[in-house]
């Protein structure tokens, strides 16, 4: 086998690996976009205070919590903060994670950039969901009934 044939086989193998990697990155980016859409479309959730004045833990008025599932768990995990974090901690975690995900460092149209943009979109959706849940004064006018 000649050297050009060997080189061609190596190039074909590397090309196939690059195509596979690009397809995986595109699939992950699409999954992050779907997660962001799901977070934006889910109903608003309010986070109760840690303790009521009587010292008894409050109950959450959400059907998902009766099954032991916190609807904000995905948001907390995306921002890498512990459940029950304060708004200031969520803001700081969002700023830190946003600084880590910089899609502009990749060339336009590359799978890496699409993946980073998908992650950033999901991160923004999670932050908005937590911000709305943790800051009741921001959404209080939306809940007023006349």
C-alpha positions in Angstrom: 0.0 0.0 0.0 1.4 3.3 -1.0 1.9 6.3 1.3 -0.9 8.4 -0.4 -3.3 5.5 0.2 -2.4 5.3 3.8 -2.7 9.0 4.3 -6.1 8.9 2.6 -7.3 6.2 5.0 -6.1 8.3 8.0 -7.9 11.4 6.7 -11.1 9.5 6.0 -11.0 8.1 9.6 -10.4 11.5 11.1 -13.2 13.0 8.9 -15.6 10.3 10.1 -14.7 11.0 13.8 -15.1 14.8 13.2 -18.5 14.2 11.7 -19.6 12.0 14.6 -18.4 14.6 17.1 -20.3 17.4 15.3 -23.5 15.3 15.3 -23.2 14.7 19.0 -22.6 18.4 19.7 -25.6 19.3 17.6 -27.8 16.8 19.4 -26.6 18.1 22.8 -27.3 21.7 21.8 -30.8 20.7 20.7 -31.4 18.9 24.0 -30.3 22.1 25.9 -32.7 24.2 23.7 -35.5 21.8 24.5 -34.7 22.0 28.2 -34.8 25.8 28.0 -38.1 25.7 26.3 -39.5 23.3 28.9 -38.3 25.6 31.7 -39.8 28.6 30.1 -43.2 26.9 29.5 -43.6 25.3 32.9 -46.0 27.0 35.3 -44.5 29.4 37.8 -43.5 28.0 41.1 -43.1 29.9 44.3 -40.5 29.0 46.9 -41.9 29.1 50.4 -40.0 30.7 53.3 -37.8 28.3 55.2 -39.9 28.4 58.3 -43.2 29.8 59.3 -43.5 32.0 62.4 -44.7 29.0 64.4 -41.6 27.1 63.5 -43.4 24.4 61.5 -42.0 23.8 58.0 -44.5 25.1 55.3 -46.1 23.0 52.7 -45.7 23.8 49.1 -48.9 24.1 47.1 -47.6 22.3 44.1 -48.7 18.8 42.9 -45.2 17.8 41.9 -43.9 18.4 45.4 -46.4 16.0 46.9 -44.6 13.3 44.9 -41.2 14.4 46.4 -40.0 16.1 43.2 -39.0 19.8 43.4 -39.8 21.4 40.0 -36.8 23.7 40.5 -34.3 21.0 40.9 -33.2 21.2 37.2 -32.7 24.9 37.6 -30.6 24.5 40.7 -28.5 21.8 39.1 -27.9 23.8 35.9 -26.7 26.8 38.0 -24.7 24.4 40.2 -26.2 25.8 43.5 -27.7 23.9 46.3 -31.5 23.9 46.5 -32.8 26.6 48.7 -30.0 29.1 47.7 -30.7 32.8 48.1 -31.3 35.1 45.2 -27.8 36.6 45.7 -26.2 33.1 45.5 -28.2 32.4 42.3 -27.1 35.7 40.8 -23.5 35.0 41.6 -23.7 31.4 40.2 -25.4 32.6 37.0 -22.6 35.2 36.5 -19.9 32.6 37.1 -21.5 30.0 34.8 -22.2 32.6 32.1 -18.5 33.6 32.2 -17.5 29.9 31.7 -19.8 29.5 28.7 -18.5 31.9 26.0 -19.8 30.8 22.6 -18.1 33.8 20.9 -14.7 32.0 21.3 -15.8 29.5 18.6 -16.2 30.2 15.0 -19.7 30.8 13.7 -21.5 27.7 12.5 -19.3 25.3 14.3 -20.9 22.5 16.5 -18.9 23.7 19.5 -20.5 27.1 19.2 -24.0 25.7 18.8 -23.4 23.5 21.9 -22.3 26.5 24.0 -25.2 28.6 22.8 -27.6 25.8 23.7 -26.1 25.6 27.2 -26.2 29.3 27.6 -29.9 29.4 26.6 -30.8 26.7 29.1 -28.8 28.5 31.7 -30.6 31.7 31.1 -34.0 30.0 31.3 -33.1 28.3 34.6 -31.9 31.6 36.0 -35.1 33.4 34.9 -37.2 30.6 36.5 -35.3 30.7 39.8 -35.3 34.5 39.8 -39.0 34.6 39.4 -39.5 32.0 42.1 -37.1 33.6 44.6 -38.1 37.2 44.0 -41.8 37.5 44.6 -41.7 41.3 44.3 -40.7 41.1 40.6 -43.7 39.1 39.6 -46.3 40.4 42.1 -48.0 42.6 39.5 -48.5 39.7 37.2 -50.4 37.8 39.9 -52.7 40.7 40.8 -56.3 40.1 39.9 -58.7 43.1 39.3 
